[in-house]
Amino acid sequence: MKARLVVFPIKGRNWCFSRSADRTPPESKSSIKPQTFKDLWKKFSSDGRSVAQNAEIAIDFAAEKMNRAWHNLEKAPVGTFKNKLHNLGLRLMSRVKPSENFLKSISKEITKVEVTYPMSLNPHLVRRRLRHIAMRGSIIHRRYFYGSLSLLPFTAALTVLPMPNVPFFWILFRAYSHWQGLKGSEQLLLLISNCSKSQNLPVTGENRIETEYNDSKQTLHWSSDSPWVPQPSKELEKFLYAHDDKGCVSDAVVSEICKAFDLDKTEVLKYKKSIKRRVDAVLFVGHFSKRESKRTSRGVDDVRLHFLRDRGRIERRKEAINLSGPIREDGASGDRESTLSSS
């Protein structure tokens, strides 16, 4: 199975990674997938599969059940409790990072990827960025996958409450989502890493691309069966650099790119929103650190002022003691004692 990936910079070093919509009709697997728990048990006992294959079948069965429940919530009338749950789920899923959805779209059936990118970019840089997002995704999603699994027993205890256990199903969905992201990142890393073995093969004809950038010209070679095929695009180059909105791609340009390359506009716009969130977070942290530094310096000045006051008080007390003479254990001064003795 072949997939088309579109890569382009949104703003500076912030890039967008998205997969084009697959227009090929999916294969019918309704007769193969189990529909009930009884069918699932029969599938486990009939065929001699390994534990990993049975676990994958069980995960697919649970995912199918969750998809059906989600579609039922989507069809609920407006204003009902199910409709409110559906709106809550949409708000929660809108906060999922777009890179996670991108990695989830790389399934194990994909054996070849065609990467479309602007012609001005270095193909080695594009490959390196894809490897980076795949390696980073494998680390992050593995960590969050085990973290979500550890939270399932605690959220399952909330089933005793007389209401739907929304936290349990959300944590279950996040665990499945992180598992998909982990598998997708591993598959993408495998495809991108395997291409290095076949890049240096001498091939002539259509499989040779000459890419000119900066002051040097590099020629890229790959074989016809390479799992990674770079495709520099002049059309994408025109979209990005003909309509530039203060260093960031505008929403109108995003819409044109999504129409031209069959991308999901909502997922592409998430990259822009994530950049804005990071900028706002940096500004907030900078403003907070300035306030804390001012407060700290003000506190240091207050401590220094109190120290000087106490020091002045101690000095005045010492001067008073020196003027009054030595102090005895009963608290009377030496001058008073001499006065009493003379009388």
Secondary structure, DSSP 8 states (H G I E B T S, - for coil): -EEEEEEEEEETTEEEEEE----S-----TTTS--SHHHHHHHHHHS---HHHHHHHHHHHHHHHHHHHHHHHHTS-TTSHHHHHHHHHHHHHTTS-HHHHHHHT--TT--EEEEEEETTS-HHHHHHHHHHHHHHHHHHHHHHHHHHHHHHHHHHGGGGSSS--HHHHHHHHHHHHHHHHHHHHHHHHHHHHHHHHHTTS---STTEEEEEETTEEEEEE--TT-SEEEEEEHHHHHHHHHS-BTTB--HHHHHHHHHHHT--HHHHHHHHHHHHHHHHHHHHHHHHHHHHHHHHHHHHHHHHHHHHHHHHHHHHHHHHHHHH--B-TTS-BHHHHHHHHH-
